[in-house]
Amino acid sequence: MTFTWESETLLHTENFSFRADAPHDRNPPPPWPFPIRKPRVIIERYYALLAANTIQNVLEIGYLYGGFALLLADLLPKAKVVGVDIRPEPALVHDRARYYGGSIKATA
């Protein structure tokens, strides 16, 4: 699967639209387009590295709003994507992306 850029910050896959380099706000932005806190050049580098290989599992530590994990799940058809963060789980749905978030407490 591939994606296309509509502008320097707006990209589309077959299923979703994303806004790259989204600002980091305390409140989650509206769900459409899905925010990704990475600039275009980084998204393109990740895709070039990952698409060239048969990736089965991806772990993203610190998903913020969850947009990048959703993008990876959409672009890598055989991969299971898991995102973990101390932030609450985002309300994003994809059959191969799972989010685990919230307060993490260690027990002694």
Secondary structure, DSSP 4 states (H G I P E B T S, - for coil): ---EESSSSEEE-SS-EEEET----SSPPPSSSEEE-S-HHHHHHHHHHHHTS---EEEEE--TTSHHHHHHHHH-TT-EEEEEESSPPP---BTTEEEEES------
